[in-house]
Amino acid sequence: MEKKNNKLTSNLWVKDGLDVPFLCIMLVLMAFGLIMLLSASYAYSYYETDGDSSLHFFFRQLIFMGGGSVVVGIVSHIDYKKYVYLSNFALLVACVLVAITIMIGKKEGGEINRWLSFGFFDIQPSEIAKFAIVVFCAAGLDKNHKKMISSKPSKNIVAQKIADFTSNKIVITEGTVTLFFYFFWVVFTAGLVFLGSHLSGAILIMLFGVAMLWIGEGRARWFAIGVVAVAVVLFIAINFYEDLPIKDYMKERIASWLVKDLTDTDKRWQINHSLFALGSGGFFGAGLGNSKQKYFYVSEAHTDFIFSIIGEELGFVGCCLVLALFSVLILRGIYIGMHAKDRFGALLVFGIMMQIGLQVVLNVAVVTDTLPNTGISLPFFSYGGSSTLVTLGEMGIVLGVSRQANLPKYSFSAKPQKKPNTK
């Protein structure tokens, strides 16, 4: 019996194989997401197609998922270290696409300007920007790790001028200069996305961008200052939002979030019916397909507010199941990152997992009225080609890192090897 178990264990160790737990969790989320999107979208789909099809959005999402699965397979076979050479170019392309979108992109309702339209398919460059900032920070923080943790005075001209002007009372270190260099690009990218009327995307980029700087061993005192700065910004936003230079619809969303008026059928229509859906679901839900709020009460329930339909149809148990699946996916991803072959692989996986995790948290916070309505999708569940393809591409990168990580893996083609000697 012992020999049999040893043989089974050794069969898991292969030179080139995928991390099976991560792959299985991803596939479960994809299947679950398609089922819930079908349930949440068929009424709206029937209306949008003038009665021609109740499966319009489901079939399109199925195509996106199918294309994304191909992307996962291709990307997972690419050596992730090659992304180092594309990191700067990726961020440049993402910023250019966002800038083009601001100028000539597709407008919706005269306010939002997030998409570049190519006829049958629209691209949302902010989704590309999310991925680009992860790769850019991972590559840079790996390459400049020694500078990031250095306490030596910086040779930067500006830093030296400040030191000379203050008679060396203020000495700016290499670590500080490096930190602010990457922080600048995080803020710059988030600012471009914000100008494209995608507030949630800008917030998300800021959050996981700063988190990556923290993981990259940035100085703790700067993050303490950053926390205070964020607290000040939030205080100003909540108390003086009417005077802020932001779009009117953003001010209205902040105002409606502060009021919490369940009788408001105008500004709080979507969020109120989202709460009604979650509340009416109870513990076990009304049953799959039995949502009432998806019949044009929760606006476009198949996109950003699909979690409220999950709560109505599958109840508290269904919501917990979705969050549990995401938690396991993220924890497994972090586990892969901890066993990555090098620092770049670890930072890359951590950045992707933080992005997914923060996106889930923000989506659920909006749907439950914990945060103002910012319009952020739920990965694997919300309808959308750009978000689906980028998310699955990122999953392919994580699987690509797992191929070279020191983990038990399985491959359909590779020959089993003996378990590595860790002594």
C-alpha positions as CSV (number, residue, x, y, z in Angstrom):
1,M,0.0,0.0,0.0
2,E,2.8,2.4,0.8
3,K,4.5,1.7,-2.5
4,K,1.3,2.4,-4.4
5,N,0.9,5.7,-2.6
6,N,4.5,6.7,-3.4
7,K,3.9,5.8,-7.0
8,L,0.8,7.9,-7.1
9,T,2.7,10.8,-5.5
10,S,5.6,10.7,-7.9
11,N,3.2,10.7,-10.9
12,L,2.1,14.2,-9.9
13,W,5.6,15.6,-10.3
14,V,6.2,16.6,-13.9
15,K,8.5,19.0,-15.6
16,D,5.8,20.9,-17.5
17,G,2.3,20.7,-16.1
18,L,-0.5,22.9,-14.9
19,D,-1.7,23.5,-11.4
20,V,-4.8,21.3,-11.4
21,P,-6.6,22.9,-8.4
22,F,-6.4,26.4,-9.8
23,L,-7.5,25.2,-13.2
24,C,-10.5,23.3,-11.7
25,I,-11.7,26.3,-9.6
26,M,-11.4,28.5,-12.7
27,L,-13.5,26.1,-14.8
28,V,-16.2,25.9,-12.0
29,L,-16.4,29.7,-11.9
30,M,-16.7,29.9,-15.7
31,A,-19.5,27.3,-15.8
32,F,-21.3,28.9,-12.8
33,G,-20.9,32.3,-14.4
34,L,-22.5,31.2,-17.6
35,I,-25.4,29.6,-15.9
36,M,-26.1,32.7,-13.8
37,L,-25.7,35.0,-16.8
38,L,-28.2,33.0,-18.8
39,S,-30.7,33.3,-16.0
40,A,-30.1,37.0,-15.4
41,S,-30.0,38.0,-19.1
42,Y,-32.8,36.2,-21.0
43,A,-35.6,38.8,-20.2
44,Y,-33.4,41.7,-21.2
45,S,-32.1,39.9,-24.2
46,Y,-35.6,39.2,-25.4
47,Y,-36.4,42.9,-25.1
48,E,-33.2,44.1,-26.8
49,T,-33.6,41.8,-29.8
50,D,-37.3,42.8,-30.2
51,G,-38.4,39.3,-29.3
52,D,-36.0,37.5,-31.7
53,S,-33.9,35.7,-29.0
54,S,-33.8,35.3,-25.3
55,L,-30.3,33.9,-25.6
56,H,-28.5,36.7,-27.4
57,F,-26.3,37.8,-24.5
58,F,-25.7,34.2,-23.4
59,F,-24.5,33.1,-26.8
60,R,-22.2,36.1,-27.0
61,Q,-20.8,35.4,-23.6
62,L,-20.4,31.8,-24.6
63,I,-18.3,33.0,-27.5
64,F,-16.3,35.2,-25.2
65,M,-15.7,32.3,-22.8
66,G,-14.8,30.0,-25.7
67,G,-12.3,32.5,-27.1
68,G,-11.0,33.2,-23.6
69,S,-10.4,29.4,-23.0
70,V,-8.3,29.4,-26.2
71,V,-6.4,32.4,-24.8
72,V,-5.9,30.5,-21.5
73,G,-4.4,27.5,-23.4
74,I,-2.1,29.6,-25.5
75,V,-0.9,32.0,-22.7
76,S,-0.3,29.2,-20.2
77,H,2.3,27.7,-22.6
78,I,4.2,31.0,-23.0
79,D,7.2,31.5,-20.8
80,Y,6.0,34.2,-18.4
81,K,9.5,35.8,-18.2
82,K,9.0,37.1,-21.7
83,Y,6.4,39.6,-20.3
84,V,9.3,41.5,-18.8
85,Y,10.4,42.7,-22.2
86,L,6.8,43.7,-23.1
87,S,6.0,45.5,-19.8
88,N,6.8,49.0,-20.8
89,F,5.3,48.6,-24.3
90,A,2.1,47.1,-22.8
91,L,1.6,50.1,-20.5
92,L,2.3,52.5,-23.4
93,V,-0.3,50.8,-25.6
94,A,-2.8,50.7,-22.8
95,C,-2.4,54.5,-22.1
96,V,-2.6,55.4,-25.8
97,L,-5.8,53.3,-26.2
98,V,-7.4,54.9,-23.2
99,A,-6.5,58.4,-24.5
100,I,-7.9,57.6,-27.9
101,T,-11.1,56.3,-26.2
102,I,-11.5,59.6,-24.4
103,M,-11.3,61.5,-27.6
104,I,-13.2,59.4,-30.1
105,G,-14.6,56.5,-28.2
106,K,-18.2,55.2,-28.1
107,K,-20.4,57.4,-25.9
108,E,-23.4,56.0,-24.0
109,G,-26.1,58.3,-22.7
110,G,-23.9,61.3,-23.6
111,E,-21.8,60.9,-20.5
112,I,-19.8,57.7,-20.4
113,N,-16.9,57.2,-22.9
114,R,-15.3,53.9,-22.2
115,W,-15.3,51.8,-25.4
116,L,-13.6,51.8,-28.8
117,S,-16.2,50.4,-31.2
118,F,-15.2,48.1,-34.0
119,G,-18.7,47.3,-35.3
120,F,-19.5,43.8,-34.0
121,F,-17.2,44.2,-31.0
122,D,-16.3,46.9,-28.6
123,I,-13.0,47.1,-26.7
124,Q,-12.8,48.7,-23.2
125,P,-9.1,49.8,-22.9
126,S,-9.4,50.3,-19.2
127,E,-9.5,46.5,-18.9
128,I,-6.2,46.3,-20.8
129,A,-4.8,49.1,-18.5
130,K,-5.5,47.0,-15.4
131,F,-3.4,44.2,-16.7
132,A,-0.7,46.5,-18.1
133,I,-0.1,48.2,-14.8
134,V,0.3,44.8,-13.1
135,V,3.0,43.6,-15.6
136,F,4.7,47.0,-15.6
137,C,5.0,47.1,-11.8
138,A,5.9,43.4,-11.5
139,A,8.8,43.8,-14.0
140,G,10.0,47.1,-12.7
141,L,9.9,46.2,-9.0
142,D,11.7,43.0,-9.7
143,K,14.4,44.7,-11.8
144,N,14.9,47.5,-9.4
145,H,14.5,45.6,-6.1
146,K,17.8,46.7,-4.7
147,K,17.1,50.3,-5.4
148,M,13.6,49.9,-3.9
149,I,15.1,48.9,-0.5
150,S,18.1,51.1,-0.7
151,S,18.8,53.7,1.9
152,K,21.6,55.4,-0.1
153,P,21.2,59.0,-1.2
154,S,19.7,59.1,-4.6
155,K,21.9,60.4,-7.5
156,N,18.8,61.8,-9.1
157,I,19.3,65.5,-10.1
158,V,16.2,66.7,-8.3
159,A,17.0,64.7,-5.2
160,Q,20.5,66.2,-5.1
161,K,19.2,69.7,-5.6
162,I,16.8,69.2,-2.6
163,A,19.7,67.9,-0.5
164,D,21.9,70.8,-1.4
165,F,19.2,73.4,-0.8
166,T,18.4,72.0,2.6
167,S,22.1,71.5,3.6
168,N,21.5,67.7,3.6
169,K,18.7,68.0,6.2
170,I,16.4,66.3,3.7
171,V,18.1,63.4,2.0
172,I,16.0,61.5,-0.6
173,T,17.0,57.9,-0.9
174,E,17.1,55.7,-4.0
175,G,14.2,53.7,-2.4
176,T,12.0,56.8,-2.2
177,V,12.8,57.9,-5.8
178,T,12.1,54.4,-7.1
179,L,8.8,54.2,-5.2
180,F,7.6,57.5,-6.5
181,F,8.6,56.7,-10.0
182,Y,6.2,53.7,-10.1
183,F,3.6,55.5,-8.0
184,F,3.6,58.2,-10.7
185,W,2.8,55.7,-13.4
186,V,0.1,54.1,-11.3
187,V,-1.5,57.5,-10.7
188,F,-1.1,58.6,-14.3
189,T,-2.8,55.4,-15.6
190,A,-5.6,55.7,-13.1
191,G,-6.0,59.4,-14.0
192,L,-6.4,58.6,-17.7
193,V,-9.0,55.9,-16.9
194,F,-10.8,58.4,-14.7
195,L,-10.9,60.9,-17.5
196,G,-12.6,58.2,-19.6
197,S,-15.4,58.3,-17.0
198,H,-14.5,55.0,-15.5
199,L,-14.3,55.9,-11.8
200,S,-14.4,52.3,-10.6
201,G,-11.5,51.3,-13.0
202,A,-9.4,54.2,-11.7
203,I,-10.1,53.2,-8.1
204,L,-9.2,49.6,-8.8
205,I,-5.9,50.5,-10.5
206,M,-4.9,52.8,-7.6
207,L,-5.7,50.1,-5.1
208,F,-3.9,47.2,-6.5
209,G,-1.1,49.4,-7.9
210,V,-0.3,50.7,-4.4
211,A,-0.7,47.2,-3.0
212,M,2.0,46.0,-5.5
213,L,4.3,48.8,-4.4
214,W,3.8,47.6,-0.8
215,I,4.6,44.0,-1.8
216,G,7.6,45.4,-3.7
217,E,8.9,46.5,-0.3
218,G,8.3,50.2,-0.5
219,R,9.0,52.2,2.6
220,A,6.3,51.8,5.2
221,R,6.2,55.5,6.2
222,W,5.1,56.5,2.7
223,F,2.2,54.1,2.9
224,A,1.2,55.5,6.2
225,I,1.2,59.0,4.6
226,G,-0.8,57.5,1.7
227,V,-3.5,56.1,4.1
228,V,-3.9,59.5,5.7
229,A,-4.1,61.1,2.3
230,V,-6.8,58.6,1.2
231,A,-8.7,59.3,4.4
232,V,-8.6,63.1,3.7
233,V,-9.8,62.5,0.1
234,L,-12.7,60.4,1.3
235,F,-13.7,63.0,3.9
236,I,-13.7,65.7,1.2
237,A,-15.6,63.5,-1.3
238,I,-18.3,62.7,1.2
239,N,-18.7,66.2,2.7
240,F,-18.0,68.4,-0.3
241,Y,-18.8,66.3,-3.3
242,E,-21.0,69.0,-4.8
243,D,-18.0,71.3,-5.3
244,L,-15.7,68.6,-6.7
245,P,-14.7,68.8,-10.4
246,I,-16.3,65.5,-11.3
247,K,-19.1,64.6,-13.6
248,D,-22.7,65.3,-12.5
249,Y,-23.7,61.6,-12.6
250,M,-20.9,60.8,-10.2
251,K,-22.1,63.5,-7.8
252,E,-25.6,62.1,-8.0
253,R,-24.4,58.6,-7.1
254,I,-22.5,59.9,-4.1
255,A,-25.5,61.9,-3.0
256,S,-27.9,58.9,-3.4
257,W,-25.5,56.7,-1.5
258,L,-25.4,59.1,1.4
259,V,-29.2,59.6,1.6
260,K,-30.1,55.8,1.7
261,D,-33.7,56.6,0.6
262,L,-35.5,53.4,-0.2
263,T,-38.5,55.4,-1.6
264,D,-36.4,57.2,-4.2
265,T,-37.4,55.7,-7.6
266,D,-35.1,57.8,-9.7
267,K,-31.5,58.1,-8.6
268,R,-31.6,55.0,-6.4
269,W,-33.7,52.8,-8.6
270,Q,-31.0,50.3,-9.5
271,I,-29.4,50.0,-6.0
272,N,-32.7,49.9,-4.2
273,H,-34.0,47.0,-6.4
274,S,-30.6,45.3,-5.9
275,L,-31.2,45.4,-2.2
276,F,-34.8,44.2,-2.7
277,A,-33.4,41.3,-4.7
278,L,-30.8,40.3,-2.1
279,G,-33.4,40.7,0.7
280,S,-36.1,38.6,-1.0
281,G,-33.7,35.8,-1.7
282,G,-33.6,34.8,2.0
283,F,-31.4,31.9,3.0
284,F,-31.9,29.5,0.1
285,G,-33.3,31.8,-2.6
286,A,-36.3,31.7,-4.8
287,G,-34.7,29.1,-7.1
288,L,-32.6,29.3,-10.2
289,G,-34.4,31.3,-12.9
290,N,-37.1,32.6,-10.5
291,S,-35.8,36.1,-10.0
292,K,-38.4,38.9,-10.3
293,Q,-36.1,41.8,-10.1
294,K,-34.3,40.9,-13.3
295,Y,-37.5,41.9,-15.2
296,F,-36.2,45.5,-15.7
297,Y,-36.2,46.4,-12.0
298,V,-32.5,45.9,-11.6
299,S,-31.2,47.7,-14.7
300,E,-29.2,45.4,-17.0
301,A,-29.0,42.7,-14.4
302,H,-26.6,40.6,-16.4
303,T,-23.7,43.1,-16.1
304,D,-22.5,44.9,-12.9
305,F,-25.4,43.8,-10.7
306,I,-25.6,40.1,-11.5
307,F,-24.6,39.4,-7.8
308,S,-28.0,40.7,-6.7
309,I,-29.7,38.2,-9.0
310,I,-27.5,35.4,-7.5
311,G,-28.7,36.5,-4.1
312,E,-32.4,36.5,-5.1
313,E,-32.3,33.1,-6.9
314,L,-29.8,31.2,-4.8
315,G,-30.1,33.1,-1.5
316,F,-27.5,33.7,1.2
317,V,-26.1,30.2,0.6
318,G,-25.5,30.9,-3.1
319,C,-23.8,34.2,-2.4
320,C,-21.5,32.5,0.1
321,L,-20.7,29.8,-2.4
322,V,-19.7,32.4,-5.0
323,L,-17.5,34.2,-2.5
324,A,-16.0,30.9,-1.3
325,L,-15.1,30.0,-4.9
326,F,-13.4,33.3,-5.4
327,S,-11.6,33.0,-2.0
328,V,-10.3,29.6,-2.9
329,L,-9.2,30.8,-6.4
330,I,-7.3,33.7,-4.9
331,L,-5.7,31.7,-2.1
332,R,-4.6,29.1,-4.6
333,G,-3.2,31.8,-6.8
334,I,-1.3,33.3,-3.9
335,Y,0.0,29.8,-3.1
336,I,1.3,29.5,-6.7
337,G,2.9,32.9,-6.4
338,M,4.7,31.9,-3.2
339,H,6.2,28.9,-5.0
340,A,7.0,30.8,-8.2
341,K,10.5,30.2,-9.7
342,D,11.5,33.9,-9.3
343,R,10.5,37.2,-7.9
344,F,8.9,38.5,-11.1
345,G,6.6,35.4,-11.3
346,A,5.6,36.0,-7.7
347,L,4.9,39.7,-8.2
348,L,3.0,39.0,-11.4
349,V,0.7,36.4,-9.8
350,F,0.2,38.5,-6.6
351,G,-0.8,41.5,-8.8
352,I,-3.3,39.5,-10.8
353,M,-4.8,37.9,-7.7
354,M,-5.1,41.3,-6.0
355,Q,-6.9,42.7,-9.0
356,I,-9.4,39.9,-9.1
357,G,-9.9,40.0,-5.3
358,L,-10.4,43.8,-5.1
359,Q,-12.7,43.7,-8.1
360,V,-14.9,41.1,-6.4
361,V,-14.9,43.1,-3.1
362,L,-15.8,46.4,-4.8
363,N,-18.6,44.7,-6.9
364,V,-20.2,43.2,-3.9
365,A,-19.8,46.4,-1.9
366,V,-21.6,48.4,-4.6
367,V,-24.4,45.8,-5.0
368,T,-25.0,45.8,-1.2
369,D,-24.9,49.7,-1.1
370,T,-21.7,49.6,1.0
371,L,-20.0,51.9,-1.6
372,P,-21.5,54.3,-4.1
373,N,-22.5,52.8,-7.5
374,T,-19.3,52.9,-9.6
375,G,-20.1,50.3,-12.2
376,I,-17.6,47.5,-11.8
377,S,-18.0,44.0,-13.2
378,L,-17.9,40.7,-11.3
379,P,-15.2,38.5,-12.9
380,F,-16.4,35.3,-14.6
381,F,-20.1,36.4,-14.1
382,S,-20.7,39.8,-15.6
383,Y,-21.4,40.1,-19.3
384,G,-18.6,41.7,-21.3
385,G,-16.1,40.7,-23.9
386,S,-13.1,42.8,-22.9
387,S,-13.3,41.9,-19.2
388,T,-13.8,38.2,-19.9
389,L,-10.9,37.9,-22.3
390,V,-8.5,39.9,-20.1
391,T,-9.5,38.0,-17.0
392,L,-9.1,34.6,-18.7
393,G,-5.8,35.8,-20.2
394,E,-4.6,36.6,-16.7
395,M,-5.7,33.2,-15.5
396,G,-3.5,31.7,-18.3
397,I,-0.5,33.7,-17.0
398,V,-1.0,32.3,-13.5
399,L,-1.2,28.8,-14.9
400,G,1.9,29.6,-16.9
401,V,3.7,30.6,-13.7
402,S,2.5,27.4,-12.1
403,R,4.2,25.3,-14.9
404,Q,7.6,26.4,-13.6
405,A,6.7,26.7,-9.9
406,N,7.9,24.1,-7.4
407,L,4.5,22.5,-7.1
408,P,3.0,19.0,-7.8
409,K,1.4,19.3,-11.2
410,Y,-0.1,17.1,-13.9
411,S,0.4,17.1,-17.7
412,F,-1.2,15.0,-20.4
413,S,2.0,14.8,-22.3
414,A,4.9,15.2,-19.9
415,K,6.6,12.2,-18.3
416,P,6.4,11.8,-14.6
417,Q,9.5,12.6,-12.6
418,K,10.6,11.8,-9.1
419,K,9.5,14.2,-6.4
420,P,12.2,17.0,-6.0
421,N,14.6,16.6,-3.1
422,T,13.8,19.5,-0.8
423,K,16.3,18.6,1.8
